[in-house]
Amino acid sequence: MKITILTDQHDSWFVPYGNKLLGALNTLGGLEVAYIHDQSEVPENNDILFLLSCVKIVKKSTLDKSKSNIVVHASDLPAGKGFSPLQWQIREGKSAVTLTLFEANEAVDDGPYYFKHSLDLIDTELLPESRNRMAEEIVQMCIKYVAQFPDWEPHQQQGAESFYGQLTDKDDELDINKPLSEQMDLIRGADFDKFPLHFSCKGKKFIVKVSHDGKS
């Protein structure tokens, strides 16, 4: 069986987990597995293409190279399609998110799904911790999919459809007139490496970065 894992940015936060999935699949035996960062490198006659933490639109010609094209999206599809679903749901104060493993097609987060998994969110975790736990679950979900391929039965998405938009600079703005205790979900859902929180005061913009001491 030929399997390809695609993360289309070399410096993506997910790359260590893509390598972990690569190593785990290689231990199963009988698999030809590659990890790539450019969709042009997807081989012909591929069995499974895992599209993990991809930010670019995948061409139909790329999808056509594989029997199955798999995405794991951090929402209970068809609710929560679109951008940054984990961050949005943390900011909404959710206590858990649903990870949906589904078949990619040309529409956004629209294909039939194979199974779902619930991930609890911890109210003292910052985004990197929640994201890393999510990535561990995604690796296990992909291994599970391979183990039973091609015997999975697809299920059509059911229910109300909704979309998350791209986070903007305004979404990362703290309100200095509110206590931090009322803004913890915003703090927990912030990407401090790329888009740190900020506030304005006396005509100046102040950048805020947060960490914790790791103690429970």
TIRO-2110 file (N, C-alpha, C; in Angstrom, 1 decimal):
// TIRO-2110
0.8, -1.2, 0.0, N, 1, A
0.0, 0.0, 0.0, CA, 1, A
0.9, 1.2, 0.0, C, 1, A
0.5, 2.2, -0.8, N, 2, A
1.3, 3.4, -0.9, CA, 2, A
0.6, 4.6, -0.2, C, 2, A
1.2, 5.2, 0.8, N, 3, A
0.6, 6.2, 1.6, CA, 3, A
1.5, 7.5, 1.5, C, 3, A
0.9, 8.6, 1.3, N, 4, A
1.6, 9.9, 1.3, CA, 4, A
1.0, 10.8, 2.4, C, 4, A
1.9, 11.5, 3.2, N, 5, A
1.4, 12.5, 4.1, CA, 5, A
1.9, 13.8, 3.6, C, 5, A
1.0, 14.8, 3.5, N, 6, A
1.3, 16.1, 3.0, CA, 6, A
1.0, 17.2, 4.1, C, 6, A
2.0, 17.9, 4.5, N, 7, A
1.9, 19.2, 5.2, CA, 7, A
2.6, 20.2, 4.4, C, 7, A
1.8, 21.2, 3.9, N, 8, A
2.4, 22.0, 2.8, CA, 8, A
3.2, 23.2, 3.2, C, 8, A
3.6, 23.2, 4.5, N, 9, A
4.6, 24.2, 5.0, CA, 9, A
5.7, 23.5, 5.8, C, 9, A
6.9, 23.8, 5.4, N, 10, A
8.0, 23.1, 6.0, CA, 10, A
8.1, 23.5, 7.5, C, 10, A
7.7, 24.7, 7.8, N, 11, A
7.9, 25.1, 9.2, CA, 11, A
6.6, 25.1, 10.0, C, 11, A
5.6, 24.3, 9.6, N, 12, A
4.4, 24.1, 10.3, CA, 12, A
4.6, 23.5, 11.7, C, 12, A
3.8, 24.0, 12.6, N, 13, A
3.8, 23.4, 13.9, CA, 13, A
3.5, 21.9, 13.9, C, 13, A
2.8, 21.4, 12.8, N, 14, A
2.4, 20.0, 12.8, CA, 14, A
3.6, 19.1, 12.3, C, 14, A
4.6, 19.6, 11.8, N, 15, A
5.7, 18.7, 11.2, CA, 15, A
6.2, 17.7, 12.1, C, 15, A
6.5, 17.9, 13.4, N, 16, A
7.0, 16.9, 14.3, CA, 16, A
6.0, 15.7, 14.4, C, 16, A
4.7, 16.0, 14.3, N, 17, A
3.6, 15.0, 14.4, CA, 17, A
3.5, 14.3, 13.1, C, 17, A
3.7, 15.0, 11.9, N, 18, A
3.7, 14.3, 10.7, CA, 18, A
4.9, 13.3, 10.6, C, 18, A
6.0, 13.6, 11.2, N, 19, A
7.1, 12.7, 11.2, CA, 19, A
6.8, 11.5, 12.2, C, 19, A
6.1, 11.8, 13.2, N, 20, A
5.7, 10.8, 14.2, CA, 20, A
4.7, 9.8, 13.5, C, 20, A
3.8, 10.3, 12.7, N, 21, A
2.9, 9.4, 11.9, CA, 21, A
3.7, 8.6, 10.9, C, 21, A
4.6, 9.2, 10.2, N, 22, A
5.5, 8.5, 9.3, CA, 22, A
6.2, 7.4, 10.0, C, 22, A
6.8, 7.6, 11.1, N, 23, A
7.5, 6.5, 11.8, CA, 23, A
6.6, 5.4, 12.3, C, 23, A
5.4, 5.8, 12.8, N, 24, A
4.4, 4.8, 13.2, CA, 24, A
3.9, 3.9, 12.1, C, 24, A
3.6, 4.5, 10.9, N, 25, A
3.2, 3.7, 9.8, CA, 25, A
4.3, 2.8, 9.3, C, 25, A
5.5, 3.3, 9.3, N, 26, A
6.6, 2.4, 8.8, CA, 26, A
6.8, 1.2, 9.7, C, 26, A
6.4, 1.2, 10.9, N, 27, A
6.6, 0.1, 11.8, CA, 27, A
5.5, -1.0, 11.5, C, 27, A
4.5, -0.6, 10.8, N, 28, A
3.4, -1.6, 10.5, CA, 28, A
3.8, -2.6, 9.5, C, 28, A
4.7, -2.3, 8.6, N, 29, A
5.2, -3.3, 7.6, CA, 29, A
4.2, -3.3, 6.4, C, 29, A
4.8, -3.5, 5.2, N, 30, A
4.0, -3.7, 4.0, CA, 30, A
3.5, -2.4, 3.4, C, 30, A
4.0, -1.2, 4.0, N, 31, A
3.5, 0.1, 3.5, CA, 31, A
4.7, 0.8, 2.9, C, 31, A
4.4, 1.6, 1.9, N, 32, A
5.4, 2.5, 1.3, CA, 32, A
4.9, 3.9, 1.7, C, 32, A
5.6, 4.6, 2.6, N, 33, A
5.1, 5.8, 3.2, CA, 33, A
6.1, 6.9, 2.9, C, 33, A
5.6, 8.1, 2.5, N, 34, A
6.4, 9.3, 2.3, CA, 34, A
5.8, 10.5, 3.0, C, 34, A
6.6, 11.4, 3.4, N, 35, A
6.1, 12.6, 4.0, CA, 35, A
6.7, 13.8, 3.2, C, 35, A
5.8, 14.6, 2.6, N, 36, A
6.1, 15.6, 1.6, CA, 36, A
5.6, 17.0, 2.1, C, 36, A
6.1, 18.0, 1.4, N, 37, A
5.6, 19.4, 1.8, CA, 37, A
5.2, 20.2, 0.5, C, 37, A
5.0, 19.5, -0.6, N, 38, A
4.6, 20.1, -1.8, CA, 38, A
3.6, 19.2, -2.6, C, 38, A
2.4, 19.6, -2.9, N, 39, A
1.5, 18.7, -3.5, CA, 39, A
1.9, 18.2, -4.8, C, 39, A
2.8, 18.9, -5.5, N, 40, A
3.3, 18.4, -6.8, CA, 40, A
4.1, 17.1, -6.6, C, 40, A
4.5, 16.8, -5.4, N, 41, A
5.3, 15.6, -5.2, CA, 41, A
4.4, 14.3, -4.9, C, 41, A
3.1, 14.5, -4.8, N, 42, A
2.2, 13.4, -4.6, CA, 42, A
2.4, 12.4, -5.8, C, 42, A
2.7, 11.1, -5.5, N, 43, A
2.9, 10.2, -6.6, CA, 43, A
1.6, 9.7, -7.3, C, 43, A
1.8, 9.2, -8.5, N, 44, A
0.6, 8.6, -9.1, CA, 44, A
0.3, 7.2, -8.5, C, 44, A
-0.9, 6.8, -8.6, N, 45, A
-1.3, 5.5, -8.1, CA, 45, A
-1.1, 5.4, -6.6, C, 45, A
-1.4, 6.5, -5.9, N, 46, A
-1.2, 6.5, -4.5, CA, 46, A
-2.5, 5.9, -3.8, C, 46, A
-2.4, 5.3, -2.7, N, 47, A
-3.6, 4.7, -2.1, CA, 47, A
-4.2, 5.7, -1.1, C, 47, A
-3.5, 6.2, -0.2, N, 48, A
-4.0, 7.2, 0.8, CA, 48, A
-3.1, 8.5, 0.8, C, 48, A
-3.8, 9.6, 0.7, N, 49, A
-3.1, 10.9, 0.9, CA, 49, A
-3.7, 11.5, 2.1, C, 49, A
-2.8, 11.7, 3.1, N, 50, A
-3.2, 12.4, 4.3, CA, 50, A
-2.9, 13.9, 4.2, C, 50, A
-3.9, 14.8, 4.2, N, 51, A
-3.7, 16.2, 4.1, CA, 51, A
-3.8, 16.8, 5.5, C, 51, A
-2.7, 17.0, 6.1, N, 52, A
-2.7, 17.4, 7.5, CA, 52, A
-2.0, 18.7, 7.7, C, 52, A
-2.7, 19.7, 8.3, N, 53, A
-2.3, 21.0, 8.5, CA, 53, A
-1.9, 21.7, 7.2, C, 53, A
-2.7, 21.5, 6.2, N, 54, A
-2.4, 22.2, 4.9, CA, 54, A
-3.2, 23.5, 4.8, C, 54, A
-2.5, 24.5, 4.2, N, 55, A
-3.1, 25.8, 4.2, CA, 55, A
-3.5, 26.2, 2.7, C, 55, A
-2.9, 25.5, 1.7, N, 56, A
-3.1, 25.8, 0.3, CA, 56, A
-4.3, 24.9, -0.2, C, 56, A
-5.0, 25.4, -1.2, N, 57, A
-6.0, 24.6, -1.9, CA, 57, A
-5.4, 23.5, -2.6, C, 57, A
-5.9, 22.3, -2.4, N, 58, A
-5.3, 21.1, -3.1, CA, 58, A
-6.1, 21.0, -4.4, C, 58, A
-5.3, 20.9, -5.5, N, 59, A
-5.9, 20.8, -6.8, CA, 59, A
-6.6, 19.4, -7.0, C, 59, A
-7.6, 19.4, -7.9, N, 60, A
-8.3, 18.2, -8.2, CA, 60, A
-7.4, 17.2, -8.8, C, 60, A
-6.4, 17.7, -9.6, N, 61, A
-5.5, 16.8, -10.3, CA, 61, A
-4.6, 16.1, -9.2, C, 61, A
-4.4, 16.7, -8.1, N, 62, A
-3.7, 16.1, -7.0, CA, 62, A
-4.5, 15.1, -6.3, C, 62, A
-5.8, 15.4, -6.0, N, 63, A
-6.7, 14.5, -5.4, CA, 63, A
-6.9, 13.2, -6.2, C, 63, A
-6.9, 13.4, -7.5, N, 64, A
-7.2, 12.3, -8.4, CA, 64, A
-6.0, 11.2, -8.4, C, 64, A
-4.9, 11.5, -7.8, N, 65, A
-3.8, 10.6, -7.8, CA, 65, A
-4.0, 9.5, -6.8, C, 65, A
-4.9, 9.7, -5.8, N, 66, A
-5.0, 8.8, -4.7, CA, 66, A
-6.4, 8.2, -4.6, C, 66, A
-6.5, 7.0, -4.1, N, 67, A
-7.8, 6.4, -3.9, CA, 67, A
-8.6, 7.1, -2.8, C, 67, A
-7.9, 7.6, -1.8, N, 68, A
-8.5, 8.2, -0.7, CA, 68, A
-7.7, 9.4, -0.3, C, 68, A
-8.4, 10.5, 0.0, N, 69, A
-7.7, 11.8, 0.4, CA, 69, A
-8.3, 12.2, 1.7, C, 69, A
-7.5, 12.1, 2.8, N, 70, A
-8.1, 12.2, 4.1, CA, 70, A
-7.6, 13.5, 4.8, C, 70, A
-8.6, 14.2, 5.4, N, 71, A
-8.4, 15.4, 6.3, CA, 71, A
-8.9, 15.1, 7.6, C, 71, A
-8.3, 15.6, 8.7, N, 72, A
-8.9, 15.6, 10.0, CA, 72, A
-9.1, 17.0, 10.4, C, 72, A
-10.4, 17.4, 10.6, N, 73, A
-10.8, 18.8, 10.9, CA, 73, A
-11.3, 18.8, 12.3, C, 73, A
-10.9, 19.9, 13.0, N, 74, A
-11.2, 20.0, 14.5, CA, 74, A
-12.6, 20.6, 14.7, C, 74, A
-13.6, 20.0, 14.1, N, 75, A
-15.0, 20.4, 14.4, CA, 75, A
-15.9, 19.3, 14.1, C, 75, A
-17.2, 19.4, 14.6, N, 76, A
-18.2, 18.4, 14.4, CA, 76, A
-18.9, 18.7, 13.0, C, 76, A
-18.2, 18.4, 11.9, N, 77, A
-18.7, 18.7, 10.6, CA, 77, A
-20.1, 18.2, 10.4, C, 77, A
-21.0, 19.0, 9.8, N, 78, A
-20.7, 20.2, 9.0, CA, 78, A
-20.7, 21.5, 9.7, C, 78, A
-20.8, 21.4, 11.1, N, 79, A
-20.6, 22.7, 11.8, CA, 79, A
-19.1, 23.0, 12.0, C, 79, A
-18.8, 24.2, 11.9, N, 80, A
-17.4, 24.7, 12.1, CA, 80, A
-16.5, 24.4, 11.0, C, 80, A
-17.0, 24.5, 9.7, N, 81, A
-16.1, 24.4, 8.6, CA, 81, A
-15.2, 25.7, 8.6, C, 81, A
-14.1, 25.6, 7.8, N, 82, A
-13.3, 26.8, 7.6, CA, 82, A
-12.1, 26.9, 8.4, C, 82, A
-11.7, 28.1, 8.9, N, 83, A
-10.4, 28.4, 9.4, CA, 83, A
-10.3, 28.3, 10.9, C, 83, A
-9.2, 27.8, 11.4, N, 84, A
-8.8, 27.8, 12.8, CA, 84, A
-9.9, 27.3, 13.7, C, 84, A
-10.5, 26.1, 13.5, N, 85, A
-11.6, 25.7, 14.3, CA, 85, A
-11.3, 25.5, 15.8, C, 85, A
-10.1, 25.0, 16.0, N, 86, A
-9.7, 24.7, 17.4, CA, 86, A
-9.6, 26.1, 18.2, C, 86, A
-9.0, 27.1, 17.6, N, 87, A
-8.8, 28.4, 18.2, CA, 87, A
-10.2, 29.0, 18.5, C, 87, A
-11.1, 28.9, 17.5, N, 88, A
-12.4, 29.5, 17.6, CA, 88, A
-13.2, 28.9, 18.8, C, 88, A
-13.1, 27.6, 18.9, N, 89, A
-13.9, 26.9, 19.9, CA, 89, A
-13.3, 27.1, 21.3, C, 89, A
-12.0, 27.2, 21.4, N, 90, A
-11.4, 27.6, 22.7, CA, 90, A
-11.9, 28.9, 23.1, C, 90, A
-11.9, 29.9, 22.2, N, 91, A
-12.4, 31.2, 22.4, CA, 91, A
-13.9, 31.3, 22.8, C, 91, A
-14.6, 30.3, 22.3, N, 92, A
-16.1, 30.2, 22.6, CA, 92, A
-16.3, 29.6, 23.9, C, 92, A
-15.3, 29.1, 24.6, N, 93, A
-15.4, 28.5, 25.9, CA, 93, A
-15.9, 27.0, 25.9, C, 93, A
-15.7, 26.4, 24.7, N, 94, A
-16.1, 25.0, 24.6, CA, 94, A
-15.2, 24.1, 25.6, C, 94, A
-15.8, 23.1, 26.1, N, 95, A
-15.1, 22.1, 27.0, CA, 95, A
-14.5, 21.0, 26.2, C, 95, A
-14.9, 20.8, 25.0, N, 96, A
-14.4, 19.7, 24.1, CA, 96, A
-14.6, 20.1, 22.7, C, 96, A
-13.7, 19.5, 21.8, N, 97, A
-13.9, 19.7, 20.4, CA, 97, A
-14.0, 18.3, 19.8, C, 97, A
-14.7, 18.2, 18.6, N, 98, A
-14.8, 17.0, 17.9, CA, 98, A
-13.9, 17.0, 16.7, C, 98, A
-13.1, 15.9, 16.6, N, 99, A
-12.2, 15.8, 15.4, CA, 99, A
-12.9, 14.9, 14.4, C, 99, A
-13.0, 15.4, 13.2, N, 100, A
-13.7, 14.6, 12.1, CA, 100, A
-12.7, 14.2, 11.1, C, 100, A
-12.6, 12.9, 10.9, N, 101, A
-11.8, 12.3, 9.8, CA, 101, A
-12.7, 12.1, 8.6, C, 101, A
-12.4, 12.8, 7.5, N, 102, A
-13.3, 12.8, 6.3, CA, 102, A
-12.5, 12.7, 5.0, C, 102, A
-13.3, 12.4, 4.0, N, 103, A
-12.8, 12.3, 2.6, CA, 103, A
-12.8, 13.7, 2.0, C, 103, A
-11.6, 14.2, 1.5, N, 104, A
-11.6, 15.5, 0.9, CA, 104, A
-12.1, 15.5, -0.5, C, 104, A
-12.8, 16.6, -0.8, N, 105, A
-13.2, 16.8, -2.2, CA, 105, A
-12.9, 18.3, -2.6, C, 105, A
-13.4, 18.7, -3.7, N, 106, A
-13.1, 20.1, -4.1, CA, 106, A
-13.7, 21.2, -3.3, C, 106, A
-14.8, 20.9, -2.6, N, 107, A
-15.4, 21.9, -1.7, CA, 107, A
-14.8, 21.9, -0.4, C, 107, A
-15.0, 23.0, 0.4, N, 108, A
-14.4, 23.2, 1.7, CA, 108, A
-15.0, 22.3, 2.7, C, 108, A
-14.2, 21.4, 3.3, N, 109, A
-14.6, 20.6, 4.4, CA, 109, A
-16.0, 19.9, 4.2, C, 109, A
-16.2, 19.4, 3.0, N, 110, A
-17.5, 19.0, 2.5, CA, 110, A
-17.7, 17.5, 2.3, C, 110, A
-16.6, 16.7, 2.3, N, 111, A
-16.7, 15.3, 1.9, CA, 111, A
-17.3, 14.4, 3.0, C, 111, A
-17.7, 13.2, 2.7, N, 112, A
-18.2, 12.3, 3.6, CA, 112, A
-17.2, 11.9, 4.7, C, 112, A
-17.7, 11.7, 5.9, N, 113, A
-16.7, 11.4, 7.0, CA, 113, A
-16.7, 9.9, 7.3, C, 113, A
-15.7, 9.4, 7.9, N, 114, A
-15.6, 8.0, 8.3, CA, 114, A
-15.8, 7.8, 9.8, C, 114, A
-15.2, 8.6, 10.6, N, 115, A
-15.4, 8.6, 12.1, CA, 115, A
-15.0, 9.9, 12.7, C, 115, A
-15.4, 10.0, 14.0, N, 116, A
-15.2, 11.2, 14.7, CA, 116, A
-14.6, 10.9, 16.1, C, 116, A
-13.9, 11.8, 16.7, N, 117, A
-13.3, 11.6, 18.0, CA, 117, A
-13.4, 12.9, 18.9, C, 117, A
-13.8, 12.7, 20.1, N, 118, A
-13.9, 13.9, 21.0, CA, 118, A
-12.7, 14.1, 21.8, C, 118, A
-12.2, 15.4, 21.8, N, 119, A
-11.0, 15.8, 22.6, CA, 119, A
-11.4, 16.8, 23.6, C, 119, A
-11.2, 16.4, 24.9, N, 120, A
-11.5, 17.4, 26.0, CA, 120, A
-10.5, 18.5, 26.0, C, 120, A
-11.0, 19.7, 26.3, N, 121, A
-10.2, 20.9, 26.4, CA, 121, A
-10.0, 21.2, 27.9, C, 121, A
-8.8, 21.6, 28.3, N, 122, A
-8.5, 21.8, 29.7, CA, 122, A
-8.4, 23.3, 29.9, C, 122, A
-9.1, 23.8, 30.9, N, 123, A
-9.3, 25.3, 30.9, CA, 123, A
-8.1, 26.1, 31.4, C, 123, A
-7.0, 25.4, 31.7, N, 124, A
-5.8, 26.1, 32.1, CA, 124, A
-4.7, 25.9, 31.0, C, 124, A
-5.0, 25.3, 29.9, N, 125, A
-4.1, 25.1, 28.9, CA, 125, A
-4.0, 26.3, 27.9, C, 125, A
-2.8, 26.6, 27.4, N, 126, A
-2.7, 27.6, 26.4, CA, 126, A
-2.8, 26.8, 25.0, C, 126, A
-2.9, 27.6, 23.9, N, 127, A
-3.1, 27.0, 22.6, CA, 127, A
-2.1, 25.9, 22.3, C, 127, A
-0.7, 26.1, 22.4, N, 128, A
0.2, 25.1, 22.0, CA, 128, A
0.0, 23.7, 22.7, C, 128, A
-0.4, 23.8, 24.0, N, 129, A
-0.7, 22.5, 24.7, CA, 129, A
-1.9, 21.8, 24.1, C, 129, A
-3.0, 22.6, 23.9, N, 130, A
-4.2, 22.0, 23.4, CA, 130, A
-4.0, 21.5, 21.9, C, 130, A
-3.2, 22.2, 21.2, N, 131, A
-2.9, 21.9, 19.8, CA, 131, A
-2.1, 20.6, 19.7, C, 131, A
-1.1, 20.5, 20.6, N, 132, A
-0.2, 19.3, 20.6, CA, 132, A
-1.0, 18.1, 21.0, C, 132, A
-1.9, 18.2, 22.0, N, 133, A
-2.7, 17.0, 22.4, CA, 133, A
-3.6, 16.7, 21.2, C, 133, A
-4.1, 17.7, 20.5, N, 134, A
-5.0, 17.4, 19.3, CA, 134, A
-4.2, 16.6, 18.3, C, 134, A
-2.9, 17.1, 18.0, N, 135, A
-2.1, 16.4, 17.0, CA, 135, A
-1.8, 15.0, 17.3, C, 135, A
-1.6, 14.7, 18.6, N, 136, A
-1.4, 13.3, 19.0, CA, 136, A
-2.6, 12.4, 18.7, C, 136, A
-3.8, 13.0, 18.9, N, 137, A
-5.1, 12.3, 18.5, CA, 137, A
-5.2, 12.1, 17.0, C, 137, A
-4.8, 13.1, 16.3, N, 138, A
-4.9, 13.1, 14.8, CA, 138, A
-4.0, 11.9, 14.3, C, 138, A
-2.8, 11.8, 14.9, N, 139, A
-1.9, 10.7, 14.5, CA, 139, A
-2.5, 9.4, 14.7, C, 139, A
-3.2, 9.2, 15.9, N, 140, A
-3.8, 7.9, 16.2, CA, 140, A
-5.0, 7.7, 15.3, C, 140, A
-5.7, 8.7, 14.9, N, 141, A
-6.9, 8.5, 14.0, CA, 141, A
-6.4, 8.1, 12.6, C, 141, A
-5.3, 8.7, 12.2, N, 142, A
-4.8, 8.3, 10.9, CA, 142, A
-4.3, 6.8, 10.9, C, 142, A
-3.7, 6.4, 11.9, N, 143, A
-3.2, 5.0, 12.1, CA, 143, A
-4.4, 4.1, 12.0, C, 143, A
-5.5, 4.5, 12.8, N, 144, A
-6.7, 3.7, 12.8, CA, 144, A
-7.3, 3.6, 11.4, C, 144, A
-7.3, 4.7, 10.6, N, 145, A
-7.8, 4.6, 9.3, CA, 145, A
-7.1, 3.7, 8.4, C, 145, A
-5.8, 3.7, 8.5, N, 146, A
-4.9, 2.8, 7.7, CA, 146, A
-5.2, 1.4, 8.0, C, 146, A
-5.3, 1.1, 9.3, N, 147, A
-5.5, -0.3, 9.8, CA, 147, A
-6.7, -1.0, 9.2, C, 147, A
-7.7, -0.2, 8.9, N, 148, A
-9.0, -0.8, 8.4, CA, 148, A
-9.3, -0.4, 6.9, C, 148, A
-8.3, 0.2, 6.3, N, 149, A
-8.5, 0.6, 4.9, CA, 149, A
-8.4, -0.7, 4.0, C, 149, A
-9.3, -0.8, 3.0, N, 150, A
-10.3, 0.1, 2.5, CA, 150, A
-11.7, -0.2, 2.9, C, 150, A
-11.9, -0.8, 4.1, N, 151, A
-13.2, -1.3, 4.5, CA, 151, A
-14.1, -0.3, 5.2, C, 151, A
-13.7, 1.0, 5.2, N, 152, A
-14.5, 2.0, 5.9, CA, 152, A
-15.7, 2.3, 5.1, C, 152, A
-16.8, 2.6, 5.8, N, 153, A
-18.1, 3.0, 5.2, CA, 153, A
-18.2, 4.5, 5.4, C, 153, A
-18.4, 5.3, 4.3, N, 154, A
-18.5, 6.7, 4.4, CA, 154, A
-19.9, 7.1, 4.9, C, 154, A
-20.0, 8.2, 5.6, N, 155, A
-21.2, 8.7, 6.1, CA, 155, A
-21.4, 10.2, 5.6, C, 155, A
-22.5, 10.5, 5.1, N, 156, A
-22.7, 11.9, 4.6, CA, 156, A
-22.9, 12.8, 5.9, C, 156, A
-22.3, 14.0, 5.7, N, 157, A
-22.5, 14.9, 6.8, CA, 157, A
-23.9, 15.3, 7.0, C, 157, A
-24.3, 15.4, 8.3, N, 158, A
-25.7, 15.7, 8.6, CA, 158, A
-25.8, 16.9, 9.6, C, 158, A
-26.8, 17.7, 9.4, N, 159, A
-27.0, 18.8, 10.4, CA, 159, A
-26.7, 20.2, 9.7, C, 159, A
-26.8, 21.2, 10.6, N, 160, A
-26.6, 22.6, 10.1, CA, 160, A
-25.2, 22.9, 9.8, C, 160, A
-25.0, 23.5, 8.7, N, 161, A
-23.6, 23.9, 8.3, CA, 161, A
-23.3, 25.3, 8.8, C, 161, A
-22.1, 25.4, 9.3, N, 162, A
-21.6, 26.8, 9.7, CA, 162, A
-20.1, 26.9, 9.3, C, 162, A
-19.6, 28.1, 9.3, N, 163, A
-18.3, 28.4, 8.9, CA, 163, A
-17.6, 29.3, 9.9, C, 163, A
-16.3, 29.0, 10.1, N, 164, A
-15.4, 30.0, 10.8, CA, 164, A
-14.6, 30.8, 9.8, C, 164, A
-14.5, 32.1, 10.0, N, 165, A
-13.7, 32.9, 9.1, CA, 165, A
-12.3, 33.0, 9.6, C, 165, A
-11.4, 33.7, 8.9, N, 166, A
-10.1, 33.9, 9.3, CA, 166, A
-10.0, 34.8, 10.5, C, 166, A
-9.2, 34.5, 11.5, N, 167, A
-9.0, 35.4, 12.6, CA, 167, A
-8.3, 36.7, 12.1, C, 167, A
-8.8, 37.8, 12.7, N, 168, A
-8.2, 39.1, 12.3, CA, 168, A
-7.5, 39.7, 13.5, C, 168, A
-6.8, 40.8, 13.2, N, 169, A
-6.1, 41.5, 14.3, CA, 169, A
-7.0, 42.0, 15.4, C, 169, A
-8.3, 42.3, 15.0, N, 170, A
-9.3, 42.7, 16.0, CA, 170, A
-9.6, 41.6, 16.9, C, 170, A
-9.6, 40.3, 16.4, N, 171, A
-10.0, 39.2, 17.2, CA, 171, A
-8.9, 38.9, 18.3, C, 171, A
-7.7, 39.5, 18.2, N, 172, A
-6.7, 39.2, 19.2, CA, 172, A
-6.5, 40.4, 20.1, C, 172, A
-7.5, 41.3, 20.2, N, 173, A
-7.4, 42.5, 21.0, CA, 173, A
-8.0, 42.3, 22.4, C, 173, A
-7.2, 42.5, 23.4, N, 174, A
-7.7, 42.5, 24.8, CA, 174, A
-8.4, 43.8, 25.1, C, 174, A
-9.4, 43.7, 26.0, N, 175, A
-10.2, 44.8, 26.4, CA, 175, A
-9.6, 45.2, 27.8, C, 175, A
-9.0, 46.4, 27.8, N, 176, A
-8.3, 46.8, 29.1, CA, 176, A
-9.3, 47.2, 30.1, C, 176, A
-10.6, 47.3, 29.8, N, 177, A
-11.6, 47.7, 30.7, CA, 177, A
-12.3, 46.5, 31.3, C, 177, A
-11.9, 45.3, 31.0, N, 178, A
-12.4, 44.1, 31.5, CA, 178, A
-11.3, 43.3, 32.3, C, 178, A
-11.6, 42.6, 33.4, N, 179, A
-10.6, 41.9, 34.1, CA, 179, A
-10.1, 40.7, 33.2, C, 179, A
-8.9, 40.3, 33.4, N, 180, A
-8.4, 39.1, 32.7, CA, 180, A
-9.2, 37.9, 32.9, C, 180, A
-9.8, 37.7, 34.1, N, 181, A
-10.5, 36.5, 34.4, CA, 181, A
-11.7, 36.4, 33.4, C, 181, A
-12.2, 37.5, 32.8, N, 182, A
-13.3, 37.4, 31.9, CA, 182, A
-12.8, 37.2, 30.4, C, 182, A
-11.4, 37.2, 30.3, N, 183, A
-10.9, 37.1, 28.9, CA, 183, A
-9.9, 35.9, 28.8, C, 183, A
-10.1, 34.9, 29.7, N, 184, A
-9.2, 33.7, 29.7, CA, 184, A
-9.4, 32.9, 28.5, C, 184, A
-10.6, 32.8, 28.0, N, 185, A
-10.8, 32.0, 26.8, CA, 185, A
-10.1, 32.6, 25.6, C, 185, A
-10.1, 33.9, 25.5, N, 186, A
-9.3, 34.6, 24.4, CA, 186, A
-7.8, 34.4, 24.6, C, 186, A
-7.3, 34.4, 25.8, N, 187, A
-5.9, 34.2, 26.1, CA, 187, A
-5.5, 32.8, 25.7, C, 187, A
-6.4, 31.8, 26.1, N, 188, A
-6.1, 30.4, 25.9, CA, 188, A
-6.1, 30.1, 24.4, C, 188, A
-6.9, 30.8, 23.6, N, 189, A
-7.0, 30.5, 22.2, CA, 189, A
-6.1, 31.3, 21.3, C, 189, A
-5.1, 32.1, 21.9, N, 190, A
-4.3, 32.9, 21.1, CA, 190, A
-3.0, 32.2, 20.7, C, 190, A
-2.6, 32.5, 19.4, N, 191, A
-1.3, 32.0, 18.9, CA, 191, A
-0.3, 33.1, 19.1, C, 191, A
0.5, 33.0, 20.3, N, 192, A
1.4, 34.1, 20.7, CA, 192, A
2.6, 34.1, 19.8, C, 192, A
2.9, 33.1, 19.1, N, 193, A
4.1, 33.1, 18.2, CA, 193, A
3.8, 33.9, 16.9, C, 193, A
2.7, 33.7, 16.3, N, 194, A
2.4, 34.4, 15.1, CA, 194, A
1.5, 35.6, 15.2, C, 194, A
0.5, 35.5, 16.1, N, 195, A
-0.5, 36.6, 16.3, CA, 195, A
-0.7, 36.9, 17.8, C, 195, A
0.2, 37.6, 18.4, N, 196, A
0.1, 37.8, 19.9, CA, 196, A
-1.1, 38.7, 20.2, C, 196, A
-1.6, 38.6, 21.4, N, 197, A
-2.6, 39.5, 21.8, CA, 197, A
-2.1, 40.9, 22.0, C, 197, A
-2.9, 41.9, 22.0, N, 198, A
-2.5, 43.3, 22.1, CA, 198, A
-3.6, 44.1, 22.7, C, 198, A
-3.3, 45.3, 23.1, N, 199, A
-4.3, 46.3, 23.6, CA, 199, A
-3.7, 47.6, 23.3, C, 199, A
-4.6, 48.6, 23.2, N, 200, A
-4.2, 50.0, 22.9, CA, 200, A
-4.5, 50.9, 24.1, C, 200, A
-3.6, 51.8, 24.4, N, 201, A
-3.7, 52.7, 25.5, CA, 201, A
-2.9, 53.9, 25.2, C, 201, A
-3.6, 55.1, 25.4, N, 202, A
-2.9, 56.4, 25.2, CA, 202, A
-2.2, 56.5, 23.9, C, 202, A
-2.9, 56.0, 22.8, N, 203, A
-2.4, 56.1, 21.5, CA, 203, A
-1.3, 55.1, 21.1, C, 203, A
-1.0, 54.2, 21.9, N, 204, A
0.0, 53.2, 21.6, CA, 204, A
-0.6, 51.8, 21.7, C, 204, A
0.0, 50.9, 20.8, N, 205, A
-0.4, 49.5, 20.8, CA, 205, A
0.6, 48.7, 21.6, C, 205, A
0.1, 47.9, 22.6, N, 206, A
1.0, 47.1, 23.4, CA, 206, A
0.8, 45.6, 23.1, C, 206, A
1.9, 44.9, 22.9, N, 207, A
1.9, 43.5, 22.6, CA, 207, A
2.0, 42.7, 23.9, C, 207, A
1.1, 41.6, 24.0, N, 208, A
1.1, 40.8, 25.2, CA, 208, A
1.4, 39.4, 24.8, C, 208, A
2.3, 38.8, 25.5, N, 209, A
2.6, 37.3, 25.4, CA, 209, A
2.4, 36.7, 26.7, C, 209, A
1.8, 35.5, 26.8, N, 210, A
1.5, 34.8, 28.0, CA, 210, A
2.1, 33.4, 28.0, C, 210, A
2.6, 33.0, 29.2, N, 211, A
3.0, 31.7, 29.5, CA, 211, A
2.6, 31.3, 30.9, C, 211, A
2.7, 30.1, 31.3, N, 212, A
2.4, 29.7, 32.7, CA, 212, A
3.6, 28.9, 33.2, C, 212, A
3.6, 28.6, 34.5, N, 213, A
4.7, 28.0, 35.1, CA, 213, A
4.6, 26.4, 35.0, C, 213, A
3.6, 25.9, 34.3, N, 214, A
3.5, 24.5, 34.1, CA, 214, A
3.0, 23.7, 35.3, C, 214, A
2.7, 24.4, 36.4, N, 215, A
2.2, 23.7, 37.6, CA, 215, A
0.7, 23.5, 37.5, C, 215, A
0.2, 22.4, 38.0, N, 216, A
-1.3, 22.2, 38.0, CA, 216, A
-1.9, 22.9, 39.2, C, 216, A
END
